Amino acid sequence: MSTGAPGYKVEAAGAPAKRAHMFVTHLECSQTGEHYPAGQLHNLSRAGKPLLVRYDLERVRAALTRQVIADRAPTMWKWRELLPMPEGVEPVSLGEPVTPLLSLPGTAARAGAKGLLVKDEGRLPTGSFKARGMAVAVIMARHLGVERIAIPTNGNAGAAIAAYAARAGIASLVICPAETPEINVRETAAYGAKVLVADGQIDECGALVGKGAAEGRWFDCSTLKEPYRLEGKKVMGLELVEQLGWRVPDAIFYPTGGGTGLIGMWKAFDELEALGLTGPKRPRMYAVQAAGCAPIVRAFDRGEEFAERWEGAATVATGIRVPKAVGDFLILRAVRDSGGAALEVDEQSILQAVNEVACDDGTLLCPEGGAVVAAWRQALERGLVGAYEQVVLFNCANGNKYPLADRARRISLAVAEPNQL
Ligand SMILES: *Cc1c(COP(=O)(O)O)cnc(C)c1O
């Protein structure tokens, strides 16, 4: 794409909306409830808050029964009626499986609990659950006329948007902080994205993305600043409930950066209840952050509705190194309404948890996944969760994407004897 070309075509005022959706009725401001038409490009609402997609759930109810869902192929697209693509607009797919819900018996036993489950999102394309959101956002953006899409990222979102943009035939621009893991930066560039490494935090990179979007250079696909990534992430909650036999667990531990997954799952549970697929029970939601970047935990502890920016953010769990989240009030509301909590864990307990789960259960978590294990242990000790409760942790990326400690011993084959190994 030639530089300087507008990132997307702005439709003339009064132009007919794009093809109608079978089930989407409108979008709604998450703060004021103001309605916005579907079938047009949107970023934040006029109040500067995220927009939520609303569906005609009565009509979905007739189309989407437990049996219909069970009979469909095991991919994230089995929830088609609860996703925003209009009829005839097919997903840009890289093969998005239903991710496994694994038990971690060794980890549970070490902590004295009866059981523990992890939903392993590292099995998705590009090795993280960012694929879920980007698959939906990219296809919707292309459908609505976008030719160039941009985001700030700490790593995984960049790789995912670059891969889906390549597949969809649109251009992508990714701006990341200097501390972004090298492997993410290189992977993103490998998909042909333009990658810029910047001397600031993710929200500061986001400000530059926003500036270019305001000038019409590209479409801003930042976390919660467009409405459709949330819908893709929501599928985690839908899948989980089906996997548990149409029940919600007692508690969910979620590594919280921008909070899309937590907010999305909370929305999914409401939709499932409205569809008559589940009852009124909700899991307690635990938002997990690193002590080196814990704006949501601080706001939760202070009883505040919004979270102040966290200065000097630093943690090995880069996916949750988000000093300021535009959906802060939605995260805090879901956590409070659920009876859960926001918890922080230190760096050492994150790394220790990754090592222990790998040895105890043969499961390599990403650092953010290590953070949720550490938070769950803390919650057990503090009596926030019981040893007999059904708890689901989210591991949102493949552990192989992160630098690992080198624990191998060097030997010389000329002198090595088996009895000395
Ligand atoms: C992005 C990311 C998170 C945070 O996800 P949000 O839903 O934006 O809060 C957690 N873990 C990993 C591995 C990530 O890439």
The ligand as an SDF file (V2000), in Angstrom:
LIG
                    3D

 15 15  0  0  0  0  0  0  0  0999 V2000
   -2.6700   -9.7180   26.0500 C   0  0  0  0  0  0  0  0  0  0  0  0
   -2.3540  -10.7600   27.0160 C   0  0  0  0  0  0  0  0  0  0  0  0
   -2.9660  -10.7910   28.2780 C   0  0  0  0  0  0  0  0  0  0  0  0
   -3.9540   -9.7460   28.7210 C   0  0  0  0  0  0  0  0  0  0  0  0
   -5.1540   -9.8630   28.0200 O   0  0  0  0  0  0  0  0  0  0  0  0
   -6.3230   -8.8050   28.1420 P   0  0  0  0  0  0  0  0  0  0  0  0
   -7.5400   -9.5810   27.8060 O   0  0  0  0  0  0  0  0  0  0  0  0
   -6.0440   -7.7250   27.1810 O   0  0  0  0  0  0  0  0  0  0  0  0
   -6.3420   -8.3140   29.5520 O   0  0  0  0  0  0  0  0  0  0  0  0
   -2.6350  -11.8410   29.1200 C   0  0  0  0  0  0  0  0  0  0  0  0
   -1.7620  -12.8030   28.7720 N   0  0  0  0  0  0  0  0  0  0  0  0
   -1.1610  -12.7920   27.5700 C   0  0  0  0  0  0  0  0  0  0  0  0
   -0.1870  -13.8820   27.2380 C   0  0  0  0  0  0  0  0  0  0  0  0
   -1.4290  -11.7810   26.6490 C   0  0  0  0  0  0  0  0  0  0  0  0
   -0.8400  -11.7950   25.4570 O   0  0  0  0  0  0  0  0  0  0  0  0
  1  2  1  0
  2  3  1  0
  2 14  2  0
  3  4  1  0
  3 10  2  0
  4  5  1  0
  5  6  1  0
  6  7  2  0
  6  8  1  0
  6  9  1  0
 10 11  1  0
 11 12  2  0
 12 13  1  0
 12 14  1  0
 14 15  1  0
M  END
$$$$
